[in-house]
Amino acid sequence: MTTLDLPAVLAAHKAWLNGQPGGGRADLTGADLRGANLYDADLRDAILRDADLSGAILTGATLRGAVTAPTVVVQSGPLGSRNDYLVTLWHPDWPAEQVTAGCWTGTLETLEGRVTATHGDNHYADQYHAAIAYHRAMVVAGGSE
């Protein structure tokens, strides 16, 4: 599947979620979704197994109940001074997790340093550090299965 098919798949999935005719559960198994714009996409119960989500824009996306194994997808927010979402993707074949916070992309370790440099010890830093700890725990849990 290519990202060119994505709008139709998402529309059919939305119809399926709403019990409308012509809908169908999104099966994006093995899909190349690198860099795909999934902003505010409702992917509840979608099948994302082995989909490549590197660089995908997942801000505001709903992933509750999505089948992602072995990929781990963790989302927290809104948080921080911009009320944005923190999204972490991890796959056992990747050298490190991919983290997106707003338009920034990197790793949890790099984000931790940026948060400290930007926010010091204010309440936004507290929010980010708590979310980073949670995301790390979820990546570790996902890697142990």
MDTraj code that builds the backbone (N, CA, C; nanometers):
import mdtraj as md
import numpy as np

residues = "MET THR THR LEU ASP LEU PRO ALA VAL LEU ALA ALA HIS LYS ALA TRP LEU ASN GLY GLN PRO GLY GLY GLY ARG ALA ASP LEU THR GLY ALA ASP LEU ARG GLY ALA ASN LEU TYR ASP ALA ASP LEU ARG ASP ALA ILE LEU ARG ASP ALA ASP LEU SER GLY ALA ILE LEU THR GLY ALA THR LEU ARG GLY ALA VAL THR ALA PRO THR VAL VAL VAL GLN SER GLY PRO LEU GLY SER ARG ASN ASP TYR LEU VAL THR LEU TRP HIS PRO ASP TRP PRO ALA GLU GLN VAL THR ALA GLY CYS TRP THR GLY THR LEU GLU THR LEU GLU GLY ARG VAL THR ALA THR HIS GLY ASP ASN HIS TYR ALA ASP GLN TYR HIS ALA ALA ILE ALA TYR HIS ARG ALA MET VAL VAL ALA GLY GLY SER GLU".split()
xyz = np.array([
    [0.0843, -0.1174, 0.0000],
    [0.0000, 0.0000, 0.0000],
    [0.0885, 0.1233, 0.0000],
    [0.0472, 0.2252, -0.0691],
    [0.1207, 0.3510, -0.0700],
    [0.0388, 0.4567, 0.0019],
    [0.1031, 0.5692, 0.0316],
    [0.0306, 0.6768, 0.0982],
    [-0.0774, 0.7341, 0.0070],
    [-0.0704, 0.7089, -0.1240],
    [-0.1748, 0.7561, -0.2154],
    [-0.3092, 0.6903, -0.1853],
    [-0.3078, 0.5703, -0.1332],
    [-0.4297, 0.4982, -0.0973],
    [-0.4843, 0.5413, 0.0390],
    [-0.4055, 0.6120, 0.1157],
    [-0.4383, 0.6392, 0.2546],
    [-0.5686, 0.7154, 0.2759],
    [-0.5987, 0.8229, 0.2028],
    [-0.7255, 0.8932, 0.2272],
    [-0.8482, 0.8029, 0.2110],
    [-0.8478, 0.7172, 0.1113],
    [-0.9611, 0.6262, 0.0899],
    [-0.9702, 0.5239, 0.2028],
    [-0.8562, 0.4722, 0.2457],
    [-0.8548, 0.3740, 0.3547],
    [-0.9062, 0.4379, 0.4833],
    [-0.8612, 0.5600, 0.5117],
    [-0.9047, 0.6285, 0.6329],
    [-1.0534, 0.6621, 0.6288],
    [-1.1038, 0.7009, 0.5117],
    [-1.2471, 0.7305, 0.4982],
    [-1.3304, 0.6045, 0.5194],
    [-1.2866, 0.4923, 0.4614],
    [-1.3591, 0.3661, 0.4791],
    [-1.3535, 0.3208, 0.6249],
    [-1.2388, 0.3430, 0.6900],
    [-1.2244, 0.3053, 0.8308],
    [-1.3179, 0.3895, 0.9185],
    [-1.3254, 0.5188, 0.8890],
    [-1.4143, 0.6073, 0.9646],
    [-1.5595, 0.5609, 0.9494],
    [-1.5989, 0.5261, 0.8270],
    [-1.7346, 0.4757, 0.8032],
    [-1.7573, 0.3463, 0.8815],
    [-1.6578, 0.2579, 0.8825],
    [-1.6675, 0.1311, 0.9554],
    [-1.6852, 0.1563, 1.1046],
    [-1.6045, 0.2500, 1.1601],
    [-1.6154, 0.2827, 1.3020],
    [-1.7544, 0.3366, 1.3374],
    [-1.8139, 0.4093, 1.2434],
    [-1.9452, 0.4695, 1.2659],
    [-2.0603, 0.3802, 1.2226],
    [-2.0293, 0.2564, 1.1795],
    [-2.1336, 0.1625, 1.1384],
    [-2.2047, 0.2020, 1.0112],
    [-2.1376, 0.2787, 0.9261],
    [-2.1985, 0.3242, 0.8012],
    [-2.1706, 0.2257, 0.6886],
    [-2.2605, 0.2194, 0.5916],
    [-2.2383, 0.1297, 0.4778],
    [-2.1143, 0.1707, 0.3980],
    [-2.0519, 0.0730, 0.3375],
    [-1.9346, 0.0985, 0.2546],
    [-1.8055, 0.1115, 0.3326],
    [-1.8138, 0.0949, 0.4631],
    [-1.6946, 0.1071, 0.5446],
    [-1.6205, -0.0237, 0.5558],
    [-1.4981, -0.0156, 0.6021],
    [-1.4169, -0.1345, 0.6249],
    [-1.3015, -0.1027, 0.7177],
    [-1.2701, -0.1987, 0.8024],
    [-1.1591, -0.1811, 0.8964],
    [-1.0295, -0.1588, 0.8199],
    [-0.9527, -0.0591, 0.8632],
    [-0.8248, -0.0287, 0.7981],
    [-0.7238, -0.1369, 0.8299],
    [-0.6751, -0.2032, 0.7272],
    [-0.5681, -0.3011, 0.7430],
    [-0.4460, -0.2457, 0.6724],
    [-0.3572, -0.1867, 0.7512],
    [-0.2365, -0.1241, 0.6981],
    [-0.1132, -0.2091, 0.7269],
    [-0.1335, -0.3398, 0.7343],
    [-0.0245, -0.4329, 0.7610],
    [0.0866, -0.4127, 0.6588],
    [0.2061, -0.3853, 0.7086],
    [0.3232, -0.3695, 0.6221],
    [0.3225, -0.2444, 0.5366],
    [0.2301, -0.1524, 0.5606],
    [0.2196, -0.0323, 0.4774],
    [0.3397, 0.0594, 0.4965],
    [0.3799, 0.1239, 0.3897],
    [0.4855, 0.2233, 0.3943],
    [0.4198, 0.3579, 0.4238],
    [0.4190, 0.3954, 0.5508],
    [0.3560, 0.5201, 0.5939],
    [0.4608, 0.6216, 0.6373],
    [0.5835, 0.6037, 0.5880],
    [0.6899, 0.6976, 0.6226],
    [0.6505, 0.8381, 0.5787],
    [0.6488, 0.9291, 0.6754],
    [0.6185, 1.0685, 0.6461],
    [0.4714, 1.0962, 0.6194],
    [0.3842, 0.9963, 0.6347],
    [0.2416, 1.0160, 0.6070],
    [0.1807, 1.1159, 0.7044],
    [0.0882, 1.1952, 0.6547],
    [0.0182, 1.2907, 0.7398],
    [-0.1045, 1.2224, 0.7983],
    [-0.0935, 1.1795, 0.9228],
    [-0.2035, 1.1136, 0.9931],
    [-0.2575, 1.2047, 1.1025],
    [-0.2414, 1.3345, 1.0840],
    [-0.2872, 1.4338, 1.1803],
    [-0.4362, 1.4147, 1.2063],
    [-0.4716, 1.3970, 1.3335],
    [-0.6103, 1.3794, 1.3777],
    [-0.6788, 1.2553, 1.3194],
    [-0.6036, 1.1623, 1.2635],
    [-0.6644, 1.0408, 1.2069],
    [-0.7203, 0.9537, 1.3189],
    [-0.8369, 0.8961, 1.2958],
    [-0.8974, 0.8056, 1.3927],
    [-0.8618, 0.6636, 1.3512],
    [-0.7599, 0.6081, 1.4155],
    [-0.7115, 0.4744, 1.3816],
    [-0.7485, 0.3716, 1.4881],
    [-0.8555, 0.4007, 1.5638],
    [-0.9010, 0.3019, 1.6621],
    [-0.9277, 0.1698, 1.5909],
    [-0.8744, 0.0636, 1.6480],
    [-0.8952, -0.0731, 1.5986],
    [-0.8390, -0.0991, 1.4593],
    [-0.7588, -0.0076, 1.4060],
    [-0.6941, -0.0323, 1.2764],
    [-0.5814, -0.1332, 1.2954],
    [-0.5458, -0.2018, 1.1890],
    [-0.4351, -0.2976, 1.1933],
    [-0.3125, -0.2294, 1.1338],
    [-0.2128, -0.2064, 1.2171],
    [-0.0901, -0.1380, 1.1756],
    [0.0322, -0.2280, 1.1892],
    [0.0103, -0.3570, 1.1984],
    [0.1195, -0.4524, 1.2196],
    [0.2259, -0.4369, 1.1108],
    [0.3496, -0.4148, 1.1558],
    [0.4664, -0.4007, 1.0678],
    [0.4567, -0.2837, 0.9706],
    [0.3660, -0.1891, 0.9962],
    [0.3615, -0.0678, 0.9140],
    [0.4814, 0.0188, 0.9501],
    [0.5407, 0.0835, 0.8501],
    [0.6540, 0.1725, 0.8751],
    [0.5988, 0.3129, 0.8971],
    [0.5986, 0.3567, 1.0232],
    [0.5449, 0.4867, 1.0603],
    [0.6552, 0.5896, 1.0839],
    [0.7792, 0.5610, 1.0411],
    [0.8880, 0.6547, 1.0648],
    [0.8545, 0.7894, 1.0029],
    [0.8639, 0.8913, 1.0833],
    [0.8414, 1.0272, 1.0358],
    [0.6952, 1.0611, 1.0110],
    [0.6044, 0.9688, 1.0393],
    [0.4618, 0.9971, 1.0198],
    [0.4167, 1.1038, 1.1194],
    [0.3264, 1.1880, 1.0758],
    [0.2704, 1.2913, 1.1621],
    [0.1502, 1.2307, 1.2326],
    [0.1645, 1.2050, 1.3621],
    [0.0600, 1.1393, 1.4402],
    [-0.0024, 1.2323, 1.5429],
    [0.0257, 1.3615, 1.5329],
    [-0.0295, 1.4572, 1.6274],
    [-0.1816, 1.4507, 1.6239],
    [-0.2416, 1.4289, 1.7400],
    [-0.3861, 1.4251, 1.7509],
    [-0.4503, 1.2969, 1.7016],
    [-0.3714, 1.2047, 1.6490],
    [-0.4268, 1.0782, 1.5988],
    [-0.4740, 0.9928, 1.7161],
    [-0.5810, 0.9181, 1.6950],
    [-0.6322, 0.8265, 1.7962],
    [-0.5888, 0.6865, 1.7582],
    [-0.5090, 0.6234, 1.8441],
    [-0.4530, 0.4914, 1.8152],
    [-0.5033, 0.3851, 1.9116],
    [-0.6009, 0.4202, 1.9949],
    [-0.6525, 0.3275, 2.0959],
    [-0.7031, 0.1991, 2.0300],
    [-0.6521, 0.0871, 2.0755],
    [-0.6965, -0.0417, 2.0246],
    [-0.6350, -0.0815, 1.8919],
    [-0.5463, 0.0021, 1.8375],
    [-0.4829, -0.0329, 1.7107],
    [-0.3915, -0.1536, 1.7305],
    [-0.3892, -0.2423, 1.6342],
    [-0.3035, -0.3613, 1.6393],
    [-0.1705, -0.3217, 1.5781],
    [-0.0670, -0.3104, 1.6626],
    [0.0617, -0.2598, 1.6150],
    [0.1771, -0.3576, 1.6293],
    [0.1563, -0.4708, 1.6930],
    [0.2673, -0.5614, 1.7231],
    [0.3479, -0.5909, 1.5982],
    [0.4789, -0.5933, 1.6046],
    [0.5627, -0.5691, 1.7213],
    [0.5973, -0.4226, 1.7426],
    [0.5420, -0.3313, 1.6633],
    [0.5700, -0.1901, 1.6812],
    [0.4999, -0.1381, 1.8063],
    [0.5693, -0.0544, 1.8832],
    [0.5102, 0.0109, 1.9989],
    [0.4805, 0.1549, 1.9600],
    [0.3586, 0.1992, 1.9852],
    [0.3185, 0.3371, 1.9607],
    [0.2643, 0.3924, 2.0923],
    [0.3253, 0.5002, 2.1418],
    [0.2830, 0.5616, 2.2670],
    [0.2566, 0.7091, 2.2386],
    [0.1432, 0.7589, 2.2872],
    [0.1083, 0.8992, 2.2674],
    [0.0635, 0.9595, 2.3996],
    [0.1122, 1.0798, 2.4301],
    [0.0731, 1.1532, 2.5498],
    [0.0426, 1.2969, 2.5116],
    [-0.0532, 1.3543, 2.5799],
    [-0.0791, 1.4959, 2.5578],
    [-0.2262, 1.5275, 2.5655],
    [-0.2547, 1.6535, 2.5466],
    [-0.1612, 1.7619, 2.5167],
    [-0.0787, 1.7993, 2.6394],
    [0.0455, 1.8440, 2.6139],
    [0.1337, 1.8826, 2.7225],
    [0.2319, 1.9883, 2.6767],
    [0.3000, 2.0459, 2.7710],
    [0.4000, 2.1474, 2.7411],
    [0.3393, 2.2833, 2.7123],
    [0.4247, 2.3791, 2.6851],
    [0.3820, 2.5169, 2.6623],
    [0.3001, 2.5318, 2.5344],
    [0.3127, 2.4357, 2.4428],
    [0.2390, 2.4430, 2.3167],
    [0.1159, 2.3526, 2.3150],
    [0.0873, 2.2851, 2.4254],
    [-0.0265, 2.1919, 2.4308],
    [-0.0237, 2.0961, 2.3125],
    [0.0924, 2.0375, 2.2896],
    [0.1105, 1.9461, 2.1771],
    [0.1182, 1.8036, 2.2280],
    [0.1336, 1.7107, 2.1352],
    [0.1381, 1.5688, 2.1695],
    [0.2797, 1.5152, 2.1564],
    [0.3123, 1.4239, 2.2445],
    [0.4387, 1.3521, 2.2403],
    [0.4067, 1.2122, 2.1899],
    [0.4680, 1.1728, 2.0783],
    [0.4421, 1.0423, 2.0179],
    [0.5754, 0.9685, 2.0049],
    [0.5789, 0.8451, 2.0546],
    [0.6983, 0.7611, 2.0449],
    [0.6641, 0.6358, 1.9658],
    [0.7465, 0.6040, 1.8672],
    [0.7349, 0.4818, 1.7885],
    [0.8601, 0.3996, 1.8112],
    [0.8422, 0.2687, 1.8247],
    [0.9572, 0.1809, 1.8414],
    [0.9280, 0.0484, 1.7725],
    [1.0269, -0.0020, 1.7046],
    [1.0181, -0.1328, 1.6393],
    [1.1477, -0.2077, 1.6701],
    [1.1406, -0.3391, 1.6922],
    [1.2610, -0.4127, 1.7301],
    [1.3738, -0.4059, 1.6272],
    [1.3439, -0.3751, 1.5025],
    [1.4482, -0.3670, 1.3998],
    [1.5147, -0.2293, 1.3927],
    [1.4642, -0.1337, 1.4672],
    [1.5187, 0.0021, 1.4632],
    [1.6304, 0.0182, 1.5652],
    [1.7301, 0.1020, 1.5360],
    [1.8386, 0.1230, 1.6318],
    [1.7941, 0.2036, 1.7541],
    [1.6907, 0.2860, 1.7396],
    [1.6403, 0.3669, 1.8519],
    [1.4946, 0.4007, 1.8250],
    [1.4267, 0.4433, 1.9299],
    [1.2886, 0.4861, 1.9140],
    [1.2839, 0.6179, 1.8366],
    [1.1705, 0.6449, 1.7759],
    [1.1500, 0.7725, 1.7077],
    [1.0472, 0.8511, 1.7875],
    [1.0814, 0.9724, 1.8244],
    [0.9947, 1.0552, 1.9077],
    [0.9611, 1.1827, 1.8320],
    [0.8336, 1.2200, 1.8365],
    [0.7882, 1.3446, 1.7773],
    [0.7189, 1.4262, 1.8855],
    [0.7587, 1.5503, 1.8977],
    [0.6943, 1.6448, 1.9884],
    [0.6699, 1.7714, 1.9064],
    [0.5451, 1.7915, 1.8653],
    [0.5170, 1.9023, 1.7736],
    [0.5860, 1.8760, 1.6415],
    [0.6693, 1.9697, 1.5966],
    [0.7407, 1.9511, 1.4698],
    [0.8813, 1.8949, 1.4909],
    [0.9212, 1.8707, 1.6162],
    [1.0535, 1.8182, 1.6481],
    [1.0514, 1.6660, 1.6451],
    [1.1582, 1.6062, 1.5917],
    [1.1718, 1.4607, 1.5898],
    [1.3116, 1.4235, 1.6382],
    [1.3194, 1.3201, 1.7207],
    [1.4473, 1.2727, 1.7723],
    [1.4269, 1.1491, 1.8570],
    [1.5028, 1.1380, 1.9656],
    [1.4914, 1.0248, 2.0579],
    [1.4492, 1.0764, 2.1952],
    [1.4088, 0.9854, 2.2822],
    [1.3708, 1.0246, 2.4182],
    [1.4880, 1.0890, 2.4912],
    [1.6071, 1.0341, 2.4716],
    [1.7257, 1.0891, 2.5378],
    [1.7514, 1.2332, 2.4941],
    [1.7446, 1.2575, 2.3631],
    [1.7666, 1.3926, 2.3122],
    [1.6574, 1.4872, 2.3612],
    [1.5329, 1.4398, 2.3602],
    [1.4223, 1.5229, 2.4072],
    [1.4407, 1.5619, 2.5533],
    [1.4861, 1.4684, 2.6335],
    [1.5065, 1.4962, 2.7759],
    [1.6032, 1.6140, 2.7950],
    [1.7115, 1.6133, 2.7196],
    [1.8082, 1.7236, 2.7281],
    [1.7498, 1.8551, 2.6793],
    [1.6713, 1.8498, 2.5724],
    [1.6087, 1.9718, 2.5187],
    [1.5072, 2.0298, 2.6167],
    [1.4321, 1.9423, 2.6817],
    [1.3323, 1.9885, 2.7791],
    [1.4016, 2.0614, 2.8935],
    [1.5088, 2.0029, 2.9456],
    [1.5819, 2.0647, 3.0561],
    [1.6392, 2.1996, 3.0128],
    [1.6957, 2.2053, 2.8929],
    [1.7537, 2.3305, 2.8434],
    [1.6466, 2.4370, 2.8208],
    [1.5308, 2.3971, 2.7745],
    [1.4248, 2.4926, 2.7417],
    [1.3425, 2.5334, 2.8631],
    [1.3072, 2.4359, 2.9471],
    [1.2119, 2.4625, 3.0546],
    [1.2717, 2.4605, 3.1952],
    [1.3990, 2.4224, 3.2075],
    [1.4600, 2.4178, 3.3404],
    [1.3851, 2.3221, 3.4310],
    [1.3311, 2.3743, 3.5396],
    [1.2562, 2.2882, 3.6312],
    [1.1126, 2.3390, 3.6506],
    [1.0566, 2.4043, 3.5489],
    [0.9199, 2.4541, 3.5616],
    [0.8174, 2.3418, 3.5428],
    [0.6901, 2.3742, 3.5498],
    [0.5866, 2.2711, 3.5430],
    [0.5790, 2.2051, 3.4047],
    [0.6183, 2.2760, 3.2987],
    [0.6217, 2.2125, 3.1664],
    [0.7293, 2.1029, 3.1630],
    [0.8422, 2.1322, 3.2246],
    [0.9485, 2.0311, 3.2337],
    [0.8985, 1.9099, 3.3099],
    [0.8252, 1.9328, 3.4180],
    [0.7698, 1.8212, 3.4958],
    [0.6774, 1.7348, 3.4094],
    [0.5920, 1.8007, 3.3309],
    [0.5018, 1.7263, 3.2416],
    [0.5810, 1.6407, 3.1427],
    [0.6772, 1.7033, 3.0761],
    [0.7568, 1.6309, 2.9772],
    [0.8357, 1.5165, 3.0400],
    [0.8984, 1.5409, 3.1545],
    [0.9791, 1.4353, 3.2176],
    [0.8924, 1.3169, 3.2593],
    [0.7716, 1.3443, 3.3075],
    [0.6794, 1.2355, 3.3432],
    [0.6398, 1.1572, 3.2177],
    [0.6095, 1.2286, 3.1095],
    [0.5716, 1.1617, 2.9845],
    [0.6881, 1.0813, 2.9280],
    [0.8090, 1.1367, 2.9334],
    [0.9279, 1.0660, 2.8847],
    [0.9486, 0.9369, 2.9633],
    [0.9339, 0.9420, 3.0949],
    [0.9488, 0.8216, 3.1776],
    [0.8446, 0.7168, 3.1388],
    [0.7221, 0.7606, 3.1167],
    [0.6153, 0.6686, 3.0755],
    [0.6461, 0.6067, 2.9387],
    [0.6882, 0.6882, 2.8435],
    [0.7199, 0.6378, 2.7097],
    [0.8346, 0.5374, 2.7150],
    [0.9362, 0.5674, 2.7946],
    [1.0479, 0.4719, 2.8103],
    [0.9988, 0.3391, 2.8645],
    [0.9138, 0.3446, 2.9666],
    [0.8607, 0.2212, 3.0263],
    [0.7806, 0.1407, 2.9249],
    [0.7042, 0.2074, 2.8413],
    [0.6235, 0.1377, 2.7413],
    [0.7103, 0.0762, 2.6313],
    [0.8166, 0.1444, 2.5937],
    [0.9090, 0.0895, 2.4930],
    [0.9777, -0.0346, 2.5492],
    [1.0215, -0.0282, 2.6764],
    [1.0849, -0.1434, 2.7401],
    [0.9865, -0.2589, 2.7491],
    [0.8620, -0.2303, 2.7897],
    [0.7604, -0.3354, 2.7995],
    [0.7330, -0.3969, 2.6632],
    [0.7271, -0.3158, 2.5605],
    [0.7021, -0.3659, 2.4247],
    [0.8161, -0.4514, 2.3733],
    [0.9375, -0.4184, 2.4136],
    [1.0542, -0.4933, 2.3702],
    [1.0726, -0.6258, 2.4419],
    [0.9978, -0.6456, 2.5513],
    [1.0160, -0.7693, 2.6279],
    [0.9193, -0.8787, 2.5874],
    [0.8307, -0.8490, 2.4927],
    [0.7339, -0.9508, 2.4526],
    [0.7902, -1.0465, 2.3520],
])
top = md.Topology()
chain = top.add_chain()
for i, resn in enumerate(residues, 1):
    res = top.add_residue(resn, chain, resSeq=i)
    for name in ("N", "CA", "C"):
        top.add_atom(name, md.element.get_by_symbol(name[0]), res)
traj = md.Trajectory(xyz[None], top)
